[in-house]
Amino acid sequence: MPCSRINRSRKLLRSLSQEAFTALFSEGVKSFFTVTDTDASRSAMASGVKPRRGSRGLPIETLPYKVRIYSNNQVLVPARLVRKLGIQNLRYAVVRIRIQDSVYTLHVKLLRTKYTDSRQFTIPKEIREKHGLSTNSEVEILDIGPPESPSQQATGSGAPG
């Protein structure tokens, strides 16, 4: 096989999406040349709609909701809920959470990624230790809102109540 042909094959394989790659090698080459994920992206771009990035988010759009704690002691606020509450531009928030039978009001910094509207915040160490929370423990988010004043600290102080 000539070198240029191998290079073209490598470029083709690198450009395939995961679904197209699976279709190519599991169902044969015929099914690959029908409609693929990349064809759908091209048609979406041609119509002016941005193609989706990444995987579908959690279908959570209302408060309260239950969520598990990640291994880095953070809790997720899904993108759909962030958009619904209109808190995309907030850096800090006041969050009410229920852990077992205790309710805490936390002043937290909302951490974000570059390409999504979802946010995360850290549960303070004192609360985690008091309730013995660890990875995969479940907490209930009761309310999320903007801080009362812009000068509020983001230390995440939690007061039972």
NORTAHU-V364514 format. One record per residue. N is the residue number from 1. NEAR is the number of other ideal C-beta (glycine too) atoms within 10 Angstrom. Layout:
BEGIN
n=<N,N>
near=<NEAR,NEAR>
END
This chain:
BEGIN
n=<1,2,3,4,5,6,7,8,9,10,11,12,13,14,15,16,17,18,19,20,21,22,23,24,25,26,27,28,29,30,31,32,33,34,35,36,37,38,39,40,41,42,43,44,45,46,47,48,49,50,51,52,53,54,55,56,57,58,59,60,61,62,63,64,65,66,67,68,69,70,71,72,73,74,75,76,77,78,79,80,81,82,83,84,85,86,87,88,89,90,91,92,93,94,95,96,97,98,99,100,101,102,103,104,105,106,107,108,109,110,111,112,113,114,115,116,117,118,119,120,121,122,123,124,125,126,127,128,129,130,131,132,133,134,135,136,137,138,139,140,141,142,143,144,145,146,147,148,149,150,151,152,153,154,155,156,157,158,159,160,161>
near=<6,7,7,8,9,10,10,11,11,10,9,10,12,8,10,17,13,8,12,18,16,12,21,18,12,9,11,10,9,9,13,17,11,9,12,18,15,14,12,14,15,12,12,13,11,8,7,6,10,8,12,10,7,8,5,7,15,14,8,18,12,9,15,13,16,10,16,11,20,13,8,9,18,15,19,19,27,19,17,17,23,20,13,13,18,9,18,12,7,18,13,17,22,16,22,18,23,14,21,12,6,13,15,23,15,22,20,26,17,20,14,16,11,4,8,13,16,19,25,17,24,18,23,18,11,12,20,17,9,15,16,9,18,10,10,9,15,11,21,15,20,15,14,23,13,15,16,9,6,8,6,13,10,16,11,19,14,22,9,10,8>
END
